[in-house]
Amino acid sequence: MSEPFFITLYYPTNTHIMQIIQNSACLVLTCNAAERTVYFNSEIVRGKKISSMYLFASNAVEYSTPSTAEPLATLLDVGALSISMNAKDIEGNVIVKEYNSNNFILGSEPTDTHTEWDIDRVIDWNNTSFNFKALNSDAVFKIVLIVFFQTEPLSAFNDEITGTISLPIATDGENDIKLVDLLGDTLKNKCIKKIVASPEAYGYLHLVTDKGLIENIPTRFLQCLGLKSFCFDNIKIDAEKSFFRNRGLSENVNITFQF
């Protein structure tokens, strides 16, 4: 039996990929360790050029899924199962094989230990899966996979920030808050390059934009700093159709939109 091989993306020490988000899908996966493999698919990403994707799990703080508010798996859950990914593109080329999830997982607490990667291909979802290597486990849990994708070429981007809109949010338990109720039309026609969430913000931003949809991106992704921060493709947000889904216990959080 041949040994498994690894296809891993390596970058020079001082080189980082600028992660620019145009659209994203939030896939809530049910992982049943006894089945050894979980396939994931969504019509929203089928046939789209995938920029990158990342798993999201909770740290010690209890975190729930965006829509059904079910408990989310912890990093310990994921680590105990030794989850890896196999993925191919639609031409049958291997993207990754037995790629350890530690490389592309973000926890709910800011650590920025993930590795940036640039897939830039259309994925064959029928031949893409997560595999569990742990033996004698009957664990069943929910985990979130965030998939970034493009529906059109990225716009010209520069990181110069000319203005900001800060959004203090007084939260009251787990609830969904419509952005227009907090911001009115202040975001109208603003080309958003970056969104920053305060450390105590636990939840998801669901943004309908002029370029499509940022579906339930965890606020954790908006707390990455420096070279590993995520930027946006000059998106214009429809505040009437967009939400902050609070999933934390903090009474006050802050989200800042930069343009």
C-alpha positions in Angstrom: 0.0 0.0 0.0 1.5 3.3 -1.0 2.1 6.0 1.5 -0.2 9.1 1.4 1.3 12.1 -0.2 0.9 15.7 0.8 0.4 18.7 -1.5 1.0 21.7 0.7 1.3 25.4 -0.4 4.5 27.0 0.8 5.3 30.7 0.8 8.5 32.6 1.5 8.7 33.7 5.1 7.9 37.3 4.5 5.3 36.8 1.8 1.6 36.8 2.5 -1.4 36.5 0.3 -3.8 39.4 0.5 -7.2 37.7 1.2 -9.8 39.7 -0.7 -13.4 38.6 -0.2 -15.9 39.2 -2.9 -18.5 36.5 -2.0 -18.7 33.8 0.6 -20.8 30.8 1.5 -21.3 29.5 5.0 -21.7 25.7 5.1 -22.7 24.2 8.4 -21.5 20.6 8.3 -22.6 17.7 10.5 -19.5 15.6 11.2 -20.2 12.0 12.2 -16.9 10.4 13.1 -18.3 6.9 12.7 -18.8 7.6 9.0 -15.2 8.6 8.6 -15.9 11.0 5.7 -18.1 14.0 5.2 -18.8 15.5 1.7 -20.0 19.1 1.4 -21.8 20.8 -1.4 -23.9 23.9 -1.9 -25.5 25.3 -5.0 -24.1 28.7 -4.1 -20.5 27.5 -4.8 -21.0 25.0 -7.5 -19.3 26.2 -10.7 -17.7 29.2 -9.0 -14.0 30.0 -8.9 -13.0 29.3 -5.2 -10.5 31.8 -3.7 -10.0 29.9 -0.4 -11.8 28.2 2.4 -11.5 28.0 6.1 -13.0 25.9 8.9 -14.3 27.7 12.0 -14.7 26.2 15.5 -15.0 27.5 19.0 -12.4 27.8 21.7 -13.4 27.4 25.3 -16.2 29.9 24.9 -19.4 28.3 23.8 -20.3 29.3 20.3 -23.3 28.4 18.2 -24.1 28.0 14.5 -25.4 31.1 12.6 -29.0 30.0 11.8 -30.1 27.1 14.0 -28.1 28.2 17.1 -26.9 24.7 17.7 -23.6 24.3 19.6 -20.5 24.5 17.4 -17.6 22.0 17.6 -14.6 23.1 19.6 -11.0 23.1 18.5 -10.5 20.1 20.8 -13.2 18.2 19.0 -11.6 18.9 15.6 -8.1 18.0 16.9 -9.2 14.8 18.5 -10.6 13.5 15.2 -7.5 14.5 13.2 -9.6 16.0 10.3 -7.9 16.3 6.9 -9.2 17.5 3.5 -9.0 16.0 0.0 -9.9 18.2 -2.9 -9.9 18.1 -6.7 -10.7 20.7 -9.3 -13.2 20.0 -12.2 -10.3 18.9 -14.4 -9.4 16.1 -12.0 -6.3 17.8 -10.7 -5.5 17.3 -7.0 -5.6 20.5 -5.0 -4.8 19.0 -1.7 -4.6 15.4 -0.4 -4.7 14.6 3.4 -4.3 18.3 4.1 -4.4 18.8 7.9 -7.2 21.0 9.1 -4.8 22.7 11.5 -3.6 24.7 8.5 -6.9 26.3 7.6 -8.9 26.5 10.8 -9.7 29.6 12.8 -10.9 29.4 16.4 -13.2 31.9 18.1 -10.3 33.5 20.0 -7.8 35.6 18.0 -4.6 33.7 17.4 -4.0 34.0 13.7 -2.2 30.7 13.4 -3.9 29.7 10.1 -2.1 29.5 6.8 -3.3 31.7 4.0 -3.9 29.9 0.8 -5.0 30.7 -2.7 -7.0 28.0 -4.5 -8.1 30.0 -7.5 -9.9 27.1 -9.2 -13.4 25.6 -9.8 -13.7 22.7 -7.3 -15.2 19.3 -8.1 -17.3 19.1 -5.0 -18.2 15.4 -5.7 -14.6 14.6 -5.1 -13.9 16.9 -2.2 -14.3 15.8 1.4 -13.1 15.8 5.0 -11.8 12.6 6.4 -11.5 11.6 10.1 -8.5 9.5 11.2 -9.4 9.0 14.8 -10.3 5.5 15.8 -13.1 4.3 18.1 -15.0 7.6 18.1 -18.7 8.0 17.7 -18.7 11.8 18.1 -21.2 13.9 16.1 -20.9 17.6 16.0 -21.4 20.8 13.9 -18.6 22.7 12.2 -18.6 25.7 10.0 -16.8 25.9 6.6 -16.5 29.4 5.1 -15.9 29.3 1.3 -14.7 32.5 -0.4 -15.5 32.7 -4.1 -15.7 35.0 -7.1 -18.5 35.6 -9.6 -16.6 38.3 -11.5 -13.0 39.6 -11.7 -11.8 41.4 -8.6 -11.9 45.2 -8.8 -8.7 47.3 -8.6 -7.7 47.4 -4.9 -5.6 49.6 -2.8 -5.4 49.6 1.0 -5.7 53.3 1.5 -8.6 54.0 3.9 -10.4 57.4 3.4 -13.2 57.0 5.9 -14.7 54.8 8.6 -18.2 54.2 10.1 -18.2 52.7 13.6 -21.2 50.7 14.7 -21.6 50.3 18.5 -24.1 47.5 19.2 -25.9 47.0 22.4 -26.7 43.3 22.4 -29.3 41.4 24.3 -28.7 37.6 24.1 -28.6 35.6 20.9 -30.5 37.6 18.3 -30.3 38.9 14.8 -30.0 42.6 14.3 -30.8 44.3 11.0 -28.0 46.7 10.1 -30.4 49.4 8.7 -31.9 49.7 12.2 -28.5 50.7 13.5 -27.0 52.6 10.6 -29.8 53.9 8.6 -28.5 54.7 5.1 -25.0 55.7 6.2 -23.4 52.8 4.4 -25.2 53.6 1.1 -22.8 53.8 -1.9 -19.8 53.3 0.4 -17.2 50.9 -1.2 -16.2 48.8 1.8 -12.6 47.6 1.8 -12.3 46.3 5.4 -14.5 45.4 8.4 -13.1 45.2 11.9 -14.9 43.6 14.8 -14.0 44.3 18.4 -12.5 41.3 20.4 -15.7 40.8 22.4 -17.9 40.4 19.3 -19.1 36.8 19.0 -21.4 36.2 16.0 -21.7 36.4 12.3 -22.2 39.2 9.7 -24.6 38.4 6.9 -24.2 40.9 4.2 -26.1 41.4 0.9 -24.0 43.4 -1.4 -23.9 44.7 -5.0 -21.6 41.8 -5.9 -23.6 39.1 -4.3 -23.5 37.7 -0.7 -21.2 37.5 2.3 -23.0 34.7 4.0 -22.7 34.6 7.8 -19.0 35.3 8.0 -17.8 34.8 11.7 -16.7 38.0 13.4 -13.5 36.1 14.2 -12.5 36.6 10.6 -12.9 40.3 11.1 -10.5 40.3 14.1 -7.5 39.1 12.2 -4.8 41.8 12.2 -1.8 42.8 10.1 -0.7 40.7 7.2 -3.3 38.0 7.9 -6.3 40.3 7.9 -9.1 39.8 5.4 -10.2 42.6 3.0 -13.3 43.1 0.9 -13.6 43.7 -2.9 -15.0 47.3 -2.6 -18.4 46.0 -1.8 -21.5 48.1 -1.4 -23.7 46.8 1.4 -27.5 46.7 1.4 -28.1 47.5 5.0 -31.9 46.7 4.7 -31.1 43.1 3.9 -28.0 42.6 6.1 -27.7 41.4 9.7 -25.4 41.0 12.6 -26.2 37.7 14.2 -25.1 38.0 17.8 -24.0 34.7 19.4 -22.2 36.0 22.4 -22.9 37.2 25.9 -21.2 40.6 25.8 -23.5 43.5 26.3 -21.7 45.9 23.9 -19.7 45.1 20.8 -18.3 47.3 18.0 -18.0 46.8 14.3 -16.1 49.3 12.1 -16.6 49.6 8.3 -13.6 51.1 6.4 -13.8 52.5 2.9 
